[in-house]
């Protein structure tokens, strides 16, 4: 993607970040609102093909919504993850009091090759622009503890989402920007 000019929010390099699930309780999987995480066409295919492996990690309410309404919605020409009661992602499950991703659990268990939607893996970075060439930091009240933990660990947002950056834009892209900004 080096042929596309990127517009990158400098806060991605300047702010430190590291998820602190014990404190936020997986809030990014339970954001209140009518739309879930943004999706792309290829992710719809991936999720459809692995759903039977993921299904066993979800509770009945989640599978009922998926079976009745589907796991995604189309709104304003874009694809979004469906959710439960305008809150929990349809693929979320609870491990104690922490919301986690059923797709990622199946991936971590070696059952599927798809990790999770790229927008989830990139969070707190959001990708914008017609050519997906704008990267912005999305400040969220529920990530204050992640900023503090990131400061303790000395890891930038860009470093924290390294695997997702490489997955979406390639290693060359990651190396280019990590060398320029670290």
N, C-alpha and C positions, 0 to 999 in steps of 0.2 A: 504494500500500500504506500510505498514511499513516493509514488507519483502523485498522490493526492496531498494537497496542502492541508495540514492539520491545525486546528484551532484548539489549543489545550489550555484549560484553566490552570493558572500557575499554582493555585492552592493544592492541586493534586501532587505537586512536588514539594510544596512548602509545609503542608500540614502532616503530622504524624497520625497514624491510625492502626489499630489492631482490635478486632472484634473482642468483646468481653461478654460472652454469652451468659455467664453467671449473673451479670448485672442487667443486661438489656433483655434477657429471656427470649432472644430470637425475635425481637420486635419487627425486624424487616420482613418476616413471614406473616405478620399479623397487623399490617398497617391499615388503619381505618380508612375506608374510602370505597368507591364503587368499582374501581379498576385495580387489577393486580399488576404484576410485573409485565413490562413490554415483552412481546415475543416476535419472532420472525417466522416466515413460512417454513424454513427447514426445521425449526424447533417443533412446530406442530407435527411434522412427520416423525421426528425422533421420539417425541413424547408419546404419540399414538402407538408407535411400535414397541415401546417399553412399558406401557401402562399396566399390563398384566403382571409384570414383575414388581411394580411399585405399589399396586393396589393393596397388597397384604399389609403394608405399613400404615395405611390410612384407616381412620375410623369410619363407621357406617355413615355418618352424616356427610363426610367428604365424598365417599364413593356414591352415595345417593345423588348428590348434586352433580357429580361428574356424569353419572349414568343418565340423569334427567336433562341436564342443561349443557353438558360438555365441559371440558377443562379450560376452554378459552372462549373469549367473547370478541366480537369485532365492533369497534366503536370509532367513529370518525375516520374510517378507512384504515385503521391500525388494529393489530392483534394484541390482546391483553390476557393474562392469566385470569381465570375466573376465581371467585372467592366465596367464602361462606359468610352470609349475613353482612356483606360489605366490610369484611374484616379479614379473617384468616384465609390464606391461600388454600386452594383446594388440595394442594399436595403437602400441606403442613401436617405434622403430627406432633404430639407432645411427649417429650422424654422428661418425666417429672413435670416441672413447671416451665420448661424451656421448649419453645417451638422450634422444630427442625424440619428439614426438607426430606420428604419420602423418596423423591427422585435421587437425591444425593446419597441417601442411605442404601438404596439398591445399587448405586454405582460403587460406593465404598465397600459393599459386600461382594463385589465382582459379578453381579447379576446382569448388569447392563454396561454399555460403553459410553452412554450419554451422562455427563455429570450433573447438569442442571442448566436452565436457561442462562445465556451469557449475561443478560441484564442483572440477574441475581448474583452471579459470580463476580461481576464488575463492581457491584455496589460497595461504596458510595459514589462511584463514578457512573454518570449517565452519558449515553452516546446520543448526540443530536445531529441535525443537518441532513439535507437531502442525500448527501454522499456518505453519511455516517462519519463525518470528518470533524466533529466537534465533541470534545471530551470535557465534561463539566463535573465539578464536585457538587453533590447534592447534600447540603447540610440538613441533618435531621436531629430533632430533639432527643431521640432515643439513642443516638450514637455519641453523646457527650462522653460516656465512659470509655468508648473506643478511642476517642481522641486522647484521653488521659493515659490509657494503656499504651497507645502508640508512642506517646512522649516518653514513657518509662522505658519502652523497648527500643526507641530510636528508629522506628520504621515509618517511612512515608506512605501515603495512600498509594502512590504509584508502585512502590515495592510490595505493599501488602496484596495488591491485586495482580501481581506479576503473571501468574499462570493464566488469568483471564485475559490480560493484555496480549500475551503471546498467543493464546487461543484465537482471539479475534483479529489481531493485526499482524501477528508473526514475530519471531524472535528478533529479526533485523530491526523492526520498529521499536521493540522494547529496548534493545541495546542502544539504538540511536538516542533515544530520549533519556535513558538512564545515565549514559555517559555525559550528556550535556547538562544534566540537572542534579547530579549527585555530587 
